[in-house]
């Protein structure tokens, strides 16, 4: 996963944002070699990494413990809101896979993917526990309330089983692991978004970069968009949500009773050069980027993996892909 060139993203005439979700363990190196032990690949350092000379921790530690370090970083950022890490030598680093690790190791395919695919340790989201950090950080930064009454629940990201996520694509003999796996669910930011077409006030609109957004102030609560969305990706505030927000984030607007809301691909973070919060919290399980750029990370991922989308027969053109 690489941080997109933001000048390129915002100078381009048309950009289509897309998200890839790695949902199952990739075992390619093993079945490809039919049981034979394949030689372990040697990660290649970029010129920037060679020039830096010093990593977060010594090389031997990073080779064996980098995933543990990233997990600790994620938990610290999400749960304690602390972003600065100081290593034993006193050097400070921003606790971010995108802004620290991949800023230096810019050749992700050569440095990260070769080893991870060989060891088959990444690209998996198999349980609600795996999805929890992404859902938690999304809820926190977007002031999503927690209602006891499930009928009033507000959801931007949530977990669903295969039969609910892909009701039109369930084969007769679905793999048991897939059948009971939890899938990350969110707005698909469709190419031909039906919610945009039916909104009478244009409170729901689609930007030139393909992201479907909500103008909360223009929403009149008619819920036409909810009726038009075939994915159930929108929530309605049946009551004032503000008293039910545990800790308000002053950098994102709260909503009022009678307003519809949904995932916005963290447009407020993209505007300042950051990745969506769920992507940062996923430790590489999510890849986000420009679908119109053939050299973007997300397009490279799509070229090298088999993916499915939700309800493709409806013709809405979802921008969220699931690697299975």
N, C-alpha and C positions, 0 to 999 in steps of 0.2 A: 504494500500500500504506500503510495507516495502522495505528498502534498501537491495539489495541482498548481500550475503556474497561474496565479490569480490575475495577472495582467492579461494573459491569454484567455482565461475564462471569461473575463468581462469585456474584452475588446472584440471578441468574436461576435459575428452577427447573430448566429443561432447556436445555442448550446443545449444539449439534452442531458440533464443530470440523471445518473443511474446508480443503482446500488446492487451489489452482488452479495448474497448471503451464503456462506459455506455451511451446509447443514449436515454433511456426513463425513466420516473419516475416509480420506483418500488412501487407497491401498495399491495404487498403480505400480510402484517399484517392485512389489512382491509378486503380484500375479503376472506382471510382464516378464519377469525372470523365471517363472514357473518353479519357484522354490529355491533357485540358486541365489546365493548371496551376491548382491551387486556391490561393487566397490563404492565406498562412501565418497561423495563429491567433496571437493575442497572449495570453500567459499572464496570468492574473489573480492579483494578490497578495491574500492574506488580510489582515485587519486586524492580526493578530499580526505578519505579515511586514512590513507597513508601519511598525508601531510599533518594530520591532527596528532599522530604519535601516541596520544593518550585516550583511552576509552573510559567509560563510566567506572569500570573495574578492570583489574588485570585480565589479559587475554584468556588465560586458563579458566578463570572464574566465569567470564562471559560465555565461553564455549559450553560450559556445563550448567550454568545457572541463569542464563539470560531470560528464559521464560518465567522463572520464579521471580526475578527482579521486576519484570514487566507486570506480573500479577500484583506484586506488592505496590508498585507505582499506581496501578489502576485503583486498587482499594484505597490508597492514601488520598488520591485526587477525588474519588467519588465520595468517600465517606468522611474525610477530614478536611476537604477543600484546600489541601496543601499541594503546591505544584513544584516546589524547589527541592531537589535532592542534593545532598552534600556527600561526596565520596570520602573514603578514609584519608585521602591526601588533601582534603579541604576544597577541592574544586566543585563548583556548583553546576547542576544540570537541571533543565526543565524536564519534569517527569511526563514525557510525551513520546510515544512511539513515532509519530509523524514528524514532530518538530525537532527532536533530538536524534534518535537512532537513524531514521530514514533521511534526515537532513545531511547526515554524514555518509551513510551507506546508501547512496542514491540508486545504485543498481540492485534493486530488491530482488529481481528475478535471479541474478547471479549470486547475491550474497545470502538471501534468506530462503527463497523458494526451493533451491536445489536440495539443501539439507533437510528442510522441513518436509518436503515431499518424499524424500528418501526415507526418513524416519517415520513418516506418516503420523506426525504429532500435531499438525495444525488443521485448520479448515474444518472445524466441527462445532456444531451447536446441537446438542442432542437432548437437552433437558431444560426444564424451567430454571434450574439453578444456573445453567450456562447463560441463559438470557437475562437473568436478574440484574446484573450490573448495568446492562444497556438500558433496560426499562427504568431502573432506579435513577440513573443520571438524567434521562430524558424527563421524567416526572419532576425531578428536583429543579432543573434549570428553567422549565417551562411553566412552573407554578400550577401543576396539575393537582386538583384536590383529591382527597381520599374520602369517599362517602361510604358509610356502612351499608346503605341500601344499594344493592347491586344494580337496581333499575336506574339509578342516577349516576352510575359509574362513567367516568371520563377516561378514555383510553387513546393514547397516541401510539404507543408500542405495547404489544401484549403477545402472549403465547397461545397457539392453537394447535390441535392435532391435524394430521394429514387430511382426514376425511372432511374437516371443516375448512381447511386452507385450500385444498384442491378438490372440491367436490365433483368436478367434471373430469378429473384425471385419475381417479382411483381404480387401479386394475383389479381384476377378480382375485389375483393371488399376490397381493401386496406384501412385500417383505415385512416381517413382524417388527423389526427395528424401526422402519419408517412409519409403520402404522401407529406406533405409540410415541413417536418422537415429537418434541415440542418445536414448532416453527415460529420464528419471529414474524409478527404481523404488523402492518402499518399501511399508511396511504401509499398507493402505487404511483402517484404522480403521472397519470396516464397521458399518453400522447394525444388521444382524443377523449379528453375527460368529460364524461356526461354531466358531472356536477357543475362544471363551468357553463355548459350550455343552458341549464335550467335555472340558474340563479337569477332572479328578477332584478336584483339591485347591483349585480356584479361584485358582491362581497366575496364570492369565490372567483378567483381569476388565475390565469396561467401566465407566468412570466416568459420572456423570450428564451430564457435558458431551460424551459421545460418544467420548472417547479410550479406546482399548484399551491396557491396560498389563500389565506383568509384575511379579509379586512374586517376585524371584529366590530368596528364602529358602523359599518354599512349593513351588517347582518340584522335582518328583521325577524329571524327565528321562524321562518315559514317551513323550514326543513325540506324544501324541494330537493336540495343537494343530497340529503340523506336518503331520500326515496330513490334518487337517480343512481347513487353509488352502488354498484353490484358487489362490493367487497366489504360493506359494513365498516368502513374505515373512519366514520365520523361520529362524534358524540354531541349530545345536546345538553346544555345546562338547564335542567328543570328547576334548579334553585340557585341562589347566590353561592358561587363556589368559594369566595374569599375566606369565609370563616373556617373552611376545611383544608386550607393550605398550611401544612405544618411549619414551613419556613419559606417566607416569600423572597423570591429573587427579584431585587429592584431593577435589574437590567432587562426584564421581560415583562410585558404587560399582563396584568390579571384580566379575567373576563367577568362578565355580568350574567345574571339570569336571562335566559332566552336567547343565548348565543351558541352557535355551532362552532366546533373546533376540531382540529386534527393535526397529524404530523406535518411539519413544514420543512423537512429536510434540514433543519437548523439553519434557515436562511440568514438569521442574524449572525451566526458564526461564520458562514461562508463569506459574508460581506466584509469581514475583517481578516480573511485569510486562514480561517480555521476549518478543520473537518467537522462534520456532524458529530455531536457528542457520543452517540451510540457507536460510531465507527472508532473513535478514539478509545472507548471503553471495551471494545471487542477483542483487543489484542490480535488484530489481523484477521479475525473471522469475517469482517465486513469490508468490502472494498467499494469506495465511492468515487465517481469521476464523470468525465464528459463522454457521453455515448457517441457524439458526433466526431470525436477525435480518435482516429484509428490507432494512434500511438499512446492513448491514455491507458493508465493501469487497468481500468475496468474493462476496456476493450481487449486488452491482452488476456485478462482472466477469462472473458467470454470466449475468446478464440481457442483456449486450451482446456475448456471444461464443458461438460454437458449441463445445460441449465433448463429449468422450466419456469413458467410464469403462471400467475393465477388467472383462471378462466380465460384463456387466450381466444376461445371461439367467439367471445363477445365483441372482439375488435376494438377494444379501448386502448390497446397498446401499453400495458404496464411497464414502468421503468425499473421495477424491482425484479431481480432474477435470483432464483434459488438453484444452487449447484448441488446436484444429487448424484 
